[in-house]
Amino acid sequence: MGDSKQIKKPRIAVGITGSSGAVYALDFLKRYPHDKYLIMSKWGKAVMKDELKMPEPEKVLKPYYTRAFADTDLTAPLASGSTELDAYVIIPASTSTIGKIASGIGDSLITRTAAVCLKERYKMIICVRETPLSTITLEQCAKLSREGVIIMPISPPLYYIPETVEEYVQGFVDKVLQQCGVKTGKGWRAEELE
């Protein structure tokens, strides 16, 4: 008699908000190898159009996600704690979105999914793309960090000496992928451990 347990495929939600840095979201969507459920805010779509020249972001990104949900759809499965996620990545995350999440406001699918992850203790990764950061945003990030949220300011590593913008972007996305359990590249001076 065989083992009746099925191997569960990892699945994550990906939120794209209206902060500059759409190229990081695109690279992450392309490179995360498992199921991805996409939510783009109205301003996230505007930034994709502006920065990446995507007239219809959801259509262009279709090969890179499993399913997309409207940010206005609070009846979507991601709005319920009964829908298990392995992680929720908001990339890039606007400071307005961070403020709402830290205050417990779930008025959109992006912020409601965050509220679900907080209450269910699912892994959440917030990729902040803003500088400088106000004291208010720093306090909000610290509050979320104390709740187990991984705060990742978009700050690519330079020790690989990137020669192209793509390598620069991939350096940061590698770090996000690692937080999601996806092995990427060698670590700094990793050969010294072998």
C-alpha positions, 0 to 999 in steps of 0.5 A: 500500500502506497503513501497516500500523503500528497506533497504540498506545493509551496504557494505565496501571495505577491502584492505590488503597491504604488512605490517605485521599484516595479523592476524588483517585482517583475524579477521576483515573479519571473524567478519564484518557481512555485504558485504565485497569487498576484494582487496589484493596487491601482497605483502598483499598476500605474507604476508598472505602466510608467517604469516598465512601459507595460500598457496592461500589466496583468496581461504582460505578467500572466506567464509569471503568476498562477492567478491574479485577484483585484485589490478591491476584491475582499471576497478573494480566497486570500482574504481568509485565514482558512487559505493557507499561504507559505509566504506573502511578499509585498514588493515593492511596498509603499510606506502608505501600505506599511502604515495601514498594515501596522495600524491593522487596516485591511481596506484592500486585498493587499492590506487584508491579506497582510492582516490574515498573515499576521493573525495566522502567523504566516511568513510575511516579507515587506520590501520597502522602497523608500528613502529616507524613511520618516521616524513614523515609518521606522516605528511602523516597520519596527512594530511589524518586525516585532510581530514576525514580519521580515522587513527588507529595504530594497538595498541590493548587495554590491559585493558581487560587483554587478555590471548591469542593472539586471545583476543589481536587481537580481542581487536583491531578489536573490535575498528575497527568494532565499527568505522564501526558501528558494536557493539562489547563487553562492553566498559571500565568500562561500567557497571558504566554507567548502 
